[in-house]
Amino acid sequence: MSTSIRTLLVDDEPLARGLVRELLADFPDMTVTGECQSGTEALSALQTGAYDVVFLDVQMPDLDGVQVLQRLRAAGQPLPLVVFVTAYDQYAVAAFGLHAVDYLLKPLDPDRFAECVGRVQQQVAQRHTHVLGADLAALLQAWPMPPSPAPPPAVEYQDRFVVKQPERQFFVSAAEVCYLEATGSGVLLHTARAAHPVRTTLAQLAERLDPARFLRIHRSFVINTDHIAEFKSWAHGEYLFRMANGQHVSSSRSYNAAIQQFLKRFA
């Protein structure tokens, strides 16, 4: 055949891919234009539509070969010709033989491989490359789909603080805090009317605060961006923030990247 057949090799074992590549060297029209070592990589490669045939390992640790094809089909992507490569026993392989262009049983036999390539060449010549056969469609329908990844757990940020005093204890809402200041003995929560001490570290509090609202601008300061009244560039590349309670808080240069990332939201 004069037309180059763009071929993708998918196997999590480098030696297995190398053997297929070596056997394909006897067929000049079979051009290996890509290799993948996982189902996830294969899915990305096949989504480009850049391949005429894929030699696809069935058993892989992330997505198996059939699950890769399922996801392509679910996304409405055209499928290339598929040659399953498998270490399954003869009974399982017989089932694959009904649904794919062909199958190859590991360890690969050169004569059987040549027969498989002949089938691929014939189908490419007949321009059946992007036609999903009924048998292959049936296999993809019956094969178990991989479970959808679980959504990440919702993060619960601290929305109020407990202030302990000798006579009483009370809550201060995080929304009321203009900024937090590290001191030698803990942290001061500065609100519009007062500064309340809490016994913890600024680093521990910063981890529990909503990053959409609170911004660390200095090793000693975290500001509530909802309470910024105005700001300006300050000496040595630092920033000076005037908060809603009238207090001024300056940043340090080591936090400039985070500050500039925050300011980009309003550019």
Secondary structure, DSSP 8 states (H G I E B T S, - for coil): --S-EEEEEE-S-HHHHHHHHHHHTT-TTEEEEEEESSHHHHHHHHTTT--SEEEEES--SSS-HHHHHHHHHHTT----EEEEEE---HHHHHHHHHHSSEEEESS--HHHHHHHHHHHHHHHHTT-TT---HHHHHHHHHS----------------EEEEE-SS-EEEEEGGG--EEEE-SSSEEEE-SS-EEEESS-HHHHHHHS-TTTEEEEETTEEEEGGGEEEEEE-GGG-EEEEETTS-EEE--GGGHHHHHHHHHTT-
